[in-house]
Amino acid sequence: MDRRQFLIRAGGIASFSAAGDIVRAQTSNQGPALVEAVLEARETWATLAGRPAQLYTYNGQTPGPIIEARAGDTIRISFRNALSETTNLHFHGLHVSPAGNADNSFLEVPSGESITYELPIPKAHPSGMFWYHPHMHGSVARQVSRGMAGLILIRGEFDDQPEVRDTPEYFMVLQDFDISEAGLVNEPTTAEKARGREGPLVTVNGKVNPTVPLVSNGWTRLRLLNASSSRFYRLRLEGHRFTITGVDGGLVTTPFETEELLLVPGQRVDAFVRGEVPSGVFRLLNLPYDRFGAMGGGMNSFIVGRLAMEPLAVASFEYTASAQTQWSMPDRLAPIEILSAPQVRRTFRFGMGMGMGMSAGGFTINGRSFDPNRVDTRVALGSVEDWDLINASAMDHPFHIHTNAFQIVSGADEAQSTWRDVVLVPAGRSVRIRLQFSDYIGRAMYHCHILDHEDLGMMGIVDVVSV
């Protein structure tokens, strides 16, 4: 195994550096590599939207460093917790073990302590964009909303195609913050936690409305992550359409065009934009979205005072050059095998009990609030199951499960020919997903990815066992 040293770009994610500008170590052959990273969680004064703010960071950066690997590599992270509170790491979307020192969200790293995470990436792992963030129950929303998030890239054959490799590639981490004039984080009220906190300061890579270059008569590749704890992003780029080549779990089978992208917390998208005009500046708008749905009007004080939703320019795209080469998007990208018929079908009902989320028992799955000592669902290794996700609450809930991505059977717009690890279940509606519990045994979590709702109890434990 070669050793591919992970090099941290100064300042974290630079202001839309193209993929070619990212420093990468070279390997001596095409075999597996050891990708080594050093991460330190610490509270520090960082520059946010051009002014100082006291944030939780990885290596003093918000967002944190990018970790890049290939299928078959091993990612080794030397992690130190310099916060004044306990934290840990979750490797969102990676199909790696949930046990030991891998993607084990039950691990706790106390203040001042260190741990080494070891993540062998399967040789068959799909290429795509994943991410890391804390998963310390009860503190997840606070730690993520203070800035703790970073990208993990798994490169593959699509990235290696010369025309794709030569296309400008920009990473866009969407985060929102609630910062006082003094640069301190404003703590949310109980009602704001129940709704899911949203900060009025919306940033891309820690900047407000940055400018992204576009090339005319060619393609620009955008890798977007919603790293906000609660905010939904409904994105539209003026005068342009997105060509989608990948979602959470990797490449789609067939690229498709759309005028809007809806990214709920935790979701990612790989989108190409074709430069249709020779010049101009175009806004990337976050359009209004009501995540309380038609039922929200009955929530009284929980709705009163929520942030007004108006179109907001989160970035501006400006034509700066012309493409040197022309190429067409292929009709097919990656074959996706449709999962076989399920052996088991289960129902998961999202609800709110007494107090509407104001206590730890206020948010539930199947009437129960999260208990780290209780296994809620036990499944057989290798089995295929259908899960009916029923949202009986008055709020939209994005559902996420660790370790295994899933296919959507019904209730959402996407076909089964994509892999997701987060799906939106709107208020008063249901979605059916199909999962295969492959490769790994052990306990993992499933939960609402509005992180305050997770902290307030809307989470369960699935235990995958050998039979």
Secondary structure, DSSP 8 states (H G I E B T S, - for coil): -EEEE----TTSS-SS--GGGS-----SSSS-EEEEEEEEEEEEEEEETTEEEEEEEETTBSS---EEEETT-EEEEEEEE-SSS-B--EEET--S-SSTTSS-TT--B-TT-EEEEEEE--TT---EEEEEE---TTTHHHHHHTT--EEEEEE-HHHHSHHHHTS-EEEEEEEEE-B-TTS-B----HHHHHH----SEEEETTBSS-EEEEEETSEEEEEEEE--SS--EEEEETT--EEEEEETTEEEEEEEEES-EEE-TT-EEEEEEE--SSS-EEEEEE----TTTGGGGGGGGGTTT------EEEEEEEEEEE-SS-----S-----------SEEEEEEEEE-TTTTSSTTSEEETTB---TT---EEEETT-EEEEEEEE-SSS-EEEEESS--EEEEESSSS-TTS-BSEEEE-TT-EEEEEEE--S--EEEEEEESSHHHHHTT-EEEEEEE--
